[in-house]
Amino acid sequence: MRAKVFTHEGNDPMRYLMTQIPAATAPAPDEKLFADMAAFVEELTVAGQLLATGGLAPAGVRMASRDGEITVVDGPFTEAKEVAGGFALVEVASKEEMLELARRFRLIVGDGVSVIQQVFG
């Protein structure tokens, strides 16, 4: 069975999921960060680009399958430094537009990593 290949066609909006992995050395959020993020979220909401956003609990469940066997492991996990702390689902016209929004986000929140993936369907 072949996997379906998705492509972006025409002027249809594109959806991207961006997860935020904060740096282990990131300072606690302060009032300026909250204000800057509130302004950014409001801007994206008014523009109709922000579809959903939220924080993610550091613990969770990891499920894996191999050769028909399912393994379930409760978190937190040993590599907690790589656990996503939050997400945003946005709708934009292009990958370049998504990357610009992600750059602006990184400048607001400081050190850490953002993982950006296009969402299909």
N, C-alpha and C positions, 0 to 999 in steps of 0.2 A: 504494500500500500504506500503510495507516494504522498508526502505531505503537501498540503495546499500552499502555494506561494502567494502571499498577499502583496499587492503593489498599490501605490497611491496614484490615482488617476485624476486628471483635470484639476478643477478648483475646489474639490471637496475638502472640507476641513480635516486635519489630521489630529489624532489624540495621542498624547504622550503621558506616561506615568513617570514621575520623578520621585525617587526615594532619597531621603537625607540620612547620611551616616555621619553623626557629629564626631569631631576629633576627640580623642580621649582627654586631651588637655584643654578642651573648650571651657571657657569660663561660664558660670551660671548666667542665664539670661537676665538682662537688666531692663529698666523702663524704656531706654532708647531702642533696644532690640524689639520690644513689644510694640512700640509706636511705629517703628519702621516697617515691621512685618504687617501690622494692621493696615497701614497705608498701601502697601504692595498688594495685599489680598483684596482690599477694596477696589483698587485700580483694575485688577484682573477680573473681579466679579462684575464691575460696571461694564467692562469691555466684553463680557460674555465668554471669556477665555477660561475661567476657573470653574471646573465642573465639580470637584470635590477636593477636600484637603482634610488632614487629620494627623494626630500623633499615633504612634504605635507603641504598644507595651513592649518592654525589653524581653519579656519571657513569651514563649509561644510553644507550638508543637511543630516538630520537624517530622515529615512523613516521607519515606523513601520506598521504592519498590525495585526489586532485582530478582529476576528469574521466578516471578510469580509470588515472591515473599514480600510482605509489607512490614516495614519496621517503623515504629512510632517512638519518638524520643521527646520527652518534655524538656523545655528550656528552663532557665537561661542556659545558653550554650557557652562552650569554652572560649570561643572567639567573640565575646560580647562586644569588642571594639568594632566589629563588622555588622552589628545589628542595626537595622534601619530605625531611626527615631521618629520619622514622620513621612508623609507622602503628599503629593499634589497630582491631581489628574487635570490636565489642561487640554484645550482644543485650540489649535493654531492653524495658520495657513501653510506653514512650511517648517522643515527641520531647523532652518536657520533662525526662524522666529522663536522656536523652542529653546535653542541654544542661547539666544539673547536673554530670554526670561530666566533661564538657569544661571547665566552669568550674574544677572542682577540679584537673584536670590543669594548666590554664594557671597556676593559683596555685602549683603545685609547680614547674613548669619555668621560669616567668618570661616575659620578653619573647619575642614571636614570634606566629605565626598558626596557628590550627587550622582546617582545612577539613573540614567534617562533611557526609557524604552518606549518605542512606538506601540500603541495598542491597536489591534485590529478587531473588527467586528462590532 
